[in-house]
Amino acid sequence: VLLKQVFVIDGERTVEAVLRDAAKDVGGPVTVTDFVAFRLGEGIQRNETDEAA
């Protein structure tokens, strides 16, 4: 499922396509050994200040 997802850096290609291109660039196989899952919007810090005050 991970390989079919959209690559978050460019938002256009799949992870599979990015890995395939990386393998061509380095001249050998590229494999995913670990990954971190993020939820949509996770890590976004918002200030809770009232700008109108």
MIMAR-28537 format. One record per atom (N, C-alpha, C, O): y, x, z; residue in one letter; atom name; residue number from 1. Coordinates in steps of 0.1 Angstrom, whole numbers, plus 5000, padded with zeros to 4 digits. Atoms other than C-alpha are relative to their C-alpha. Layout:
! residues N
<site Y="Y" X="X" Z="Z" residuo="A" atomo="CA" num="NUM"/>
...
END
This chain:
! residues 53
<site Y="4988" X="5008" Z="5000" residuo="V" atomo="N" num="1"/>
<site Y="5000" X="5000" Z="5000" residuo="V" atomo="CA" num="1"/>
<site Y="5013" X="5009" Z="5000" residuo="V" atomo="C" num="1"/>
<site Y="5022" X="5005" Z="4993" residuo="V" atomo="O" num="1"/>
<site Y="4988" X="4991" Z="4999" residuo="L" atomo="N" num="2"/>
<site Y="5024" X="5029" Z="5008" residuo="L" atomo="CA" num="2"/>
<site Y="5004" X="5005" Z="4986" residuo="L" atomo="C" num="2"/>
<site Y="5016" X="5005" Z="4983" residuo="L" atomo="O" num="2"/>
<site Y="4997" X="4994" Z="5013" residuo="L" atomo="N" num="3"/>
<site Y="5021" X="5043" Z="4973" residuo="L" atomo="CA" num="3"/>
<site Y="5007" X="4990" Z="4991" residuo="L" atomo="C" num="3"/>
<site Y="5013" X="4994" Z="4981" residuo="L" atomo="O" num="3"/>
<site Y="4995" X="5011" Z="5009" residuo="K" atomo="N" num="4"/>
<site Y="5031" X="5010" Z="4957" residuo="K" atomo="CA" num="4"/>
<site Y="5014" X="4996" Z="5004" residuo="K" atomo="C" num="4"/>
<site Y="5021" X="4988" Z="4997" residuo="K" atomo="O" num="4"/>
<site Y="4987" X="5004" Z="4995" residuo="Q" atomo="N" num="5"/>
<site Y="5063" X="5006" Z="4978" residuo="Q" atomo="CA" num="5"/>
<site Y="5011" X="5008" Z="4993" residuo="Q" atomo="C" num="5"/>
<site Y="5009" X="5019" Z="4987" residuo="Q" atomo="O" num="5"/>
<site Y="4988" X="4993" Z="5006" residuo="V" atomo="N" num="6"/>
<site Y="5098" X="5015" Z="4965" residuo="V" atomo="CA" num="6"/>
<site Y="5004" X="5011" Z="5009" residuo="V" atomo="C" num="6"/>
<site Y="5004" X="5010" Z="5021" residuo="V" atomo="O" num="6"/>
<site Y="4995" X="4988" Z="4993" residuo="F" atomo="N" num="7"/>
<site Y="5109" X="5050" Z="4974" residuo="F" atomo="CA" num="7"/>
<site Y="5014" X="4997" Z="5005" residuo="F" atomo="C" num="7"/>
<site Y="5023" X="4994" Z="4998" residuo="F" atomo="O" num="7"/>
<site Y="4987" X="5004" Z="4993" residuo="V" atomo="N" num="8"/>
<site Y="5138" X="5045" Z="4999" residuo="V" atomo="CA" num="8"/>
<site Y="5012" X="5009" Z="4995" residuo="V" atomo="C" num="8"/>
<site Y="5023" X="5005" Z="4996" residuo="V" atomo="O" num="8"/>
<site Y="4989" X="4991" Z="5004" residuo="I" atomo="N" num="9"/>
<site Y="5158" X="5075" Z="4986" residuo="I" atomo="CA" num="9"/>
<site Y="5007" X="4995" Z="4988" residuo="I" atomo="C" num="9"/>
<site Y="5020" X="4995" Z="4987" residuo="I" atomo="O" num="9"/>
<site Y="4993" X="5005" Z="5012" residuo="D" atomo="N" num="10"/>
<site Y="5165" X="5062" Z="4951" residuo="D" atomo="CA" num="10"/>
<site Y="4999" X="4985" Z="4998" residuo="D" atomo="C" num="10"/>
<site Y="5007" X="4980" Z="4990" residuo="D" atomo="O" num="10"/>
<site Y="5001" X="5014" Z="5001" residuo="G" atomo="N" num="11"/>
<site Y="5154" X="5026" Z="4955" residuo="G" atomo="CA" num="11"/>
<site Y="4995" X="4994" Z="4987" residuo="G" atomo="C" num="11"/>
<site Y="4996" X="4982" Z="4984" residuo="G" atomo="O" num="11"/>
<site Y="5004" X="5005" Z="5013" residuo="E" atomo="N" num="12"/>
<site Y="5140" X="5024" Z="4920" residuo="E" atomo="CA" num="12"/>
<site Y="4985" X="5003" Z="4997" residuo="E" atomo="C" num="12"/>
<site Y="4978" X="4994" Z="4993" residuo="E" atomo="O" num="12"/>
<site Y="5014" X="4996" Z="5002" residuo="R" atomo="N" num="13"/>
<site Y="5107" X="5044" Z="4917" residuo="R" atomo="CA" num="13"/>
<site Y="4991" X="4997" Z="5012" residuo="R" atomo="C" num="13"/>
<site Y="4996" X="4995" Z="5023" residuo="R" atomo="O" num="13"/>
<site Y="5009" X="5001" Z="4989" residuo="T" atomo="N" num="14"/>
<site Y="5076" X="5039" Z="4937" residuo="T" atomo="CA" num="14"/>
<site Y="4997" X="5013" Z="5006" residuo="T" atomo="C" num="14"/>
<site Y="5000" X="5023" Z="5000" residuo="T" atomo="O" num="14"/>
<site Y="5004" X="4988" Z="4993" residuo="V" atomo="N" num="15"/>
<site Y="5063" X="5064" Z="4962" residuo="V" atomo="CA" num="15"/>
<site Y="4990" X="5008" Z="4991" residuo="V" atomo="C" num="15"/>
<site Y="4991" X="5020" Z="4990" residuo="V" atomo="O" num="15"/>
<site Y="5010" X="4994" Z="5009" residuo="E" atomo="N" num="16"/>
<site Y="5034" X="5070" Z="4938" residuo="E" atomo="CA" num="16"/>
<site Y="5007" X="5008" Z="4988" residuo="E" atomo="C" num="16"/>
<site Y="5003" X="5019" Z="4985" residuo="E" atomo="O" num="16"/>
<site Y="4993" X="4993" Z="5011" residuo="A" atomo="N" num="17"/>
<site Y="5058" X="5079" Z="4909" residuo="A" atomo="CA" num="17"/>
<site Y="5007" X="5013" Z="5005" residuo="A" atomo="C" num="17"/>
<site Y="5007" X="5023" Z="4998" residuo="A" atomo="O" num="17"/>
<site Y="4993" X="4988" Z="4994" residuo="V" atomo="N" num="18"/>
<site Y="5078" X="5103" Z="4932" residuo="V" atomo="CA" num="18"/>
<site Y="4990" X="5011" Z="5002" residuo="V" atomo="C" num="18"/>
<site Y="4993" X="5022" Z="5000" residuo="V" atomo="O" num="18"/>
<site Y="5011" X="4990" Z="4997" residuo="L" atomo="N" num="19"/>
<site Y="5046" X="5120" Z="4943" residuo="L" atomo="CA" num="19"/>
<site Y="4995" X="5007" Z="4987" residuo="L" atomo="C" num="19"/>
<site Y="4993" X="5019" Z="4986" residuo="L" atomo="O" num="19"/>
<site Y="5004" X="4995" Z="5013" residuo="R" atomo="N" num="20"/>
<site Y="5035" X="5123" Z="4907" residuo="R" atomo="CA" num="20"/>
<site Y="5010" X="5010" Z="4994" residuo="R" atomo="C" num="20"/>
<site Y="5006" X="5021" Z="4988" residuo="R" atomo="O" num="20"/>
<site Y="4990" X="4991" Z="5005" residuo="D" atomo="N" num="21"/>
<site Y="5068" X="5139" Z="4896" residuo="D" atomo="CA" num="21"/>
<site Y="5001" X="5013" Z="5008" residuo="D" atomo="C" num="21"/>
<site Y="5003" X="5023" Z="5003" residuo="D" atomo="O" num="21"/>
<site Y="5000" X="4988" Z="4991" residuo="A" atomo="N" num="22"/>
<site Y="5067" X="5162" Z="4926" residuo="A" atomo="CA" num="22"/>
<site Y="4988" X="5010" Z="4997" residuo="A" atomo="C" num="22"/>
<site Y="4990" X="5022" Z="4997" residuo="A" atomo="O" num="22"/>
<site Y="5012" X="4992" Z="5004" residuo="A" atomo="N" num="23"/>
<site Y="5032" X="5174" Z="4916" residuo="A" atomo="CA" num="23"/>
<site Y="5003" X="5007" Z="4987" residuo="A" atomo="C" num="23"/>
<site Y="4998" X="5019" Z="4986" residuo="A" atomo="O" num="23"/>
<site Y="4996" X="4993" Z="5013" residuo="K" atomo="N" num="24"/>
<site Y="5045" X="5182" Z="4881" residuo="K" atomo="CA" num="24"/>
<site Y="5009" X="5012" Z="5003" residuo="K" atomo="C" num="24"/>
<site Y="5008" X="5022" Z="4997" residuo="K" atomo="O" num="24"/>
<site Y="4990" X="4990" Z="4997" residuo="D" atomo="N" num="25"/>
<site Y="5074" X="5201" Z="4896" residuo="D" atomo="CA" num="25"/>
<site Y="4994" X="5013" Z="5007" residuo="D" atomo="C" num="25"/>
<site Y="4998" X="5024" Z="5004" residuo="D" atomo="O" num="25"/>
<site Y="5005" X="4988" Z="4993" residuo="V" atomo="N" num="26"/>
<site Y="5053" X="5223" Z="4919" residuo="V" atomo="CA" num="26"/>
<site Y="4987" X="5005" Z="4993" residuo="V" atomo="C" num="26"/>
<site Y="4982" X="5016" Z="4997" residuo="V" atomo="O" num="26"/>
<site Y="5011" X="4995" Z="5008" residuo="G" atomo="N" num="27"/>
<site Y="5024" X="5226" Z="4894" residuo="G" atomo="CA" num="27"/>
<site Y="4987" X="4999" Z="5008" residuo="G" atomo="C" num="27"/>
<site Y="4977" X="5006" Z="5006" residuo="G" atomo="O" num="27"/>
<site Y="5013" X="5002" Z="4993" residuo="G" atomo="N" num="28"/>
<site Y="4997" X="5213" Z="4918" residuo="G" atomo="CA" num="28"/>
<site Y="5001" X="4986" Z="5007" residuo="G" atomo="C" num="28"/>
<site Y="5011" X="4979" Z="5006" residuo="G" atomo="O" num="28"/>
<site Y="5001" X="5013" Z="4994" residuo="P" atomo="N" num="29"/>
<site Y="4986" X="5183" Z="4938" residuo="P" atomo="CA" num="29"/>
<site Y="5009" X="4998" Z="5012" residuo="P" atomo="C" num="29"/>
<site Y="5012" X="5008" Z="5019" residuo="P" atomo="O" num="29"/>
<site Y="4992" X="5003" Z="4989" residuo="V" atomo="N" num="30"/>
<site Y="5009" X="5166" Z="4963" residuo="V" atomo="CA" num="30"/>
<site Y="4994" X="4988" Z="5007" residuo="V" atomo="C" num="30"/>
<site Y="4991" X="4978" Z="5001" residuo="V" atomo="O" num="30"/>
<site Y="5006" X="5011" Z="4992" residuo="T" atomo="N" num="31"/>
<site Y="4994" X="5145" Z="4991" residuo="T" atomo="CA" num="31"/>
<site Y="5009" X="4996" Z="5012" residuo="T" atomo="C" num="31"/>
<site Y="5016" X="5004" Z="5017" residuo="T" atomo="O" num="31"/>
<site Y="4993" X="5005" Z="4988" residuo="V" atomo="N" num="32"/>
<site Y="5009" X="5124" Z="5019" residuo="V" atomo="CA" num="32"/>
<site Y="4990" X="5002" Z="5012" residuo="V" atomo="C" num="32"/>
<site Y="4979" X="4998" Z="5012" residuo="V" atomo="O" num="32"/>
<site Y="5008" X="4998" Z="4989" residuo="T" atomo="N" num="33"/>
<site Y="4996" X="5136" Z="5052" residuo="T" atomo="CA" num="33"/>
<site Y="5005" X="4993" Z="5013" residuo="T" atomo="C" num="33"/>
<site Y="4997" X="4991" Z="5022" residuo="T" atomo="O" num="33"/>
<site Y="4995" X="5008" Z="4989" residuo="D" atomo="N" num="34"/>
<site Y="5018" X="5116" Z="5075" residuo="D" atomo="CA" num="34"/>
<site Y="5013" X="4993" Z="4995" residuo="D" atomo="C" num="34"/>
<site Y="5019" X="4997" Z="4985" residuo="D" atomo="O" num="34"/>
<site Y="4988" X="5007" Z="5004" residuo="F" atomo="N" num="35"/>
<site Y="5047" X="5091" Z="5073" residuo="F" atomo="CA" num="35"/>
<site Y="5005" X="4992" Z="5012" residuo="F" atomo="C" num="35"/>
<site Y="4998" X="4990" Z="5022" residuo="F" atomo="O" num="35"/>
<site Y="4994" X="5007" Z="4990" residuo="V" atomo="N" num="36"/>
<site Y="5071" X="5072" Z="5095" residuo="V" atomo="CA" num="36"/>
<site Y="5004" X="4986" Z="4994" residuo="V" atomo="C" num="36"/>
<site Y="5010" X="4986" Z="4984" residuo="V" atomo="O" num="36"/>
<site Y="4996" X="5014" Z="5004" residuo="A" atomo="N" num="37"/>
<site Y="5076" X="5034" Z="5092" residuo="A" atomo="CA" num="37"/>
<site Y="5013" X="4996" Z="5006" residuo="A" atomo="C" num="37"/>
<site Y="5015" X="4998" Z="5018" residuo="A" atomo="O" num="37"/>
<site Y="4988" X="5006" Z="4995" residuo="F" atomo="N" num="38"/>
<site Y="5110" X="5019" Z="5095" residuo="F" atomo="CA" num="38"/>
<site Y="5001" X="4986" Z="4997" residuo="F" atomo="C" num="38"/>
<site Y="4996" X="4981" Z="4987" residuo="F" atomo="O" num="38"/>
<site Y="4998" X="5014" Z="5003" residuo="R" atomo="N" num="39"/>
<site Y="5120" X="4983" Z="5098" residuo="R" atomo="CA" num="39"/>
<site Y="5014" X="4999" Z="4993" residuo="R" atomo="C" num="39"/>
<site Y="5023" X="5008" Z="4995" residuo="R" atomo="O" num="39"/>
<site Y="4987" X="5002" Z="5006" residuo="L" atomo="N" num="40"/>
<site Y="5149" X="4970" Z="5077" residuo="L" atomo="CA" num="40"/>
<site Y="5011" X="5000" Z="5010" residuo="L" atomo="C" num="40"/>
<site Y="5011" X="4992" Z="5019" residuo="L" atomo="O" num="40"/>
<site Y="4989" X="4999" Z="4991" residuo="G" atomo="N" num="41"/>
<site Y="5181" X="4979" Z="5094" residuo="G" atomo="CA" num="41"/>
<site Y="4998" X="5008" Z="5012" residuo="G" atomo="C" num="41"/>
<site Y="5008" X="5010" Z="5020" residuo="G" atomo="O" num="41"/>
<site Y="5002" X="4992" Z="4988" residuo="E" atomo="N" num="42"/>
<site Y="5165" X="5000" Z="5120" residuo="E" atomo="CA" num="42"/>
<site Y="5008" X="5013" Z="5000" residuo="E" atomo="C" num="42"/>
<site Y="5009" X="5020" Z="4989" residuo="E" atomo="O" num="42"/>
<site Y="4993" X="4988" Z="4999" residuo="G" atomo="N" num="43"/>
<site Y="5186" X="5029" Z="5132" residuo="G" atomo="CA" num="43"/>
<site Y="5015" X="4998" Z="4997" residuo="G" atomo="C" num="43"/>
<site Y="5023" X="5008" Z="4998" residuo="G" atomo="O" num="43"/>
<site Y="4986" X="5003" Z="5003" residuo="I" atomo="N" num="44"/>
<site Y="5219" X="5013" Z="5122" residuo="I" atomo="CA" num="44"/>
<site Y="5007" X="4997" Z="5013" residuo="I" atomo="C" num="44"/>
<site Y="5004" X="4988" Z="5021" residuo="I" atomo="O" num="44"/>
<site Y="4992" X="5002" Z="4988" residuo="Q" atomo="N" num="45"/>
<site Y="5244" X="5016" Z="5150" residuo="Q" atomo="CA" num="45"/>
<site Y="5013" X="4993" Z="4997" residuo="Q" atomo="C" num="45"/>
<site Y="5020" X="4997" Z="4988" residuo="Q" atomo="O" num="45"/>
<site Y="4988" X="5007" Z="5003" residuo="R" atomo="N" num="46"/>
<site Y="5272" X="4991" Z="5151" residuo="R" atomo="CA" num="46"/>
<site Y="5008" X="5000" Z="5013" residuo="R" atomo="C" num="46"/>
<site Y="5004" X="4999" Z="5024" residuo="R" atomo="O" num="46"/>
<site Y="4990" X="5000" Z="4989" residuo="N" atomo="N" num="47"/>
<site Y="5303" X="4993" Z="5173" residuo="N" atomo="CA" num="47"/>
<site Y="5002" X="4985" Z="5004" residuo="N" atomo="C" num="47"/>
<site Y="5004" X="4977" Z="4995" residuo="N" atomo="O" num="47"/>
<site Y="4997" X="5014" Z="4995" residuo="E" atomo="N" num="48"/>
<site Y="5308" X="4962" Z="5195" residuo="E" atomo="CA" num="48"/>
<site Y="5014" X="4998" Z="5004" residuo="E" atomo="C" num="48"/>
<site Y="5017" X="4990" Z="5012" residuo="E" atomo="O" num="48"/>
<site Y="4986" X="5002" Z="4996" residuo="T" atomo="N" num="49"/>
<site Y="5345" X="4966" Z="5197" residuo="T" atomo="CA" num="49"/>
<site Y="5007" X="4989" Z="4993" residuo="T" atomo="C" num="49"/>
<site Y="5003" X="4986" Z="4981" residuo="T" atomo="O" num="49"/>
<site Y="4992" X="5011" Z="5006" residuo="D" atomo="N" num="50"/>
<site Y="5369" X="4938" Z="5190" residuo="D" atomo="CA" num="50"/>
<site Y="5012" X="5006" Z="4993" residuo="D" atomo="C" num="50"/>
<site Y="5022" X="5010" Z="5000" residuo="D" atomo="O" num="50"/>
<site Y="4989" X="4994" Z="5008" residuo="E" atomo="N" num="51"/>
<site Y="5392" X="4951" Z="5162" residuo="E" atomo="CA" num="51"/>
<site Y="5013" X="4991" Z="5001" residuo="E" atomo="C" num="51"/>
<site Y="5024" X="4997" Z="4999" residuo="E" atomo="O" num="51"/>
<site Y="4989" X="5008" Z="5000" residuo="A" atomo="N" num="52"/>
<site Y="5415" X="4921" Z="5166" residuo="A" atomo="CA" num="52"/>
<site Y="5008" X="5001" Z="5013" residuo="A" atomo="C" num="52"/>
<site Y="5020" X="4997" Z="5014" residuo="A" atomo="O" num="52"/>
<site Y="4994" X="4999" Z="4987" residuo="A" atomo="N" num="53"/>
<site Y="5423" X="4928" Z="5202" residuo="A" atomo="CA" num="53"/>
<site Y="5011" X="5011" Z="5001" residuo="A" atomo="C" num="53"/>
<site Y="5017" X="5013" Z="5012" residuo="A" atomo="O" num="53"/>
END
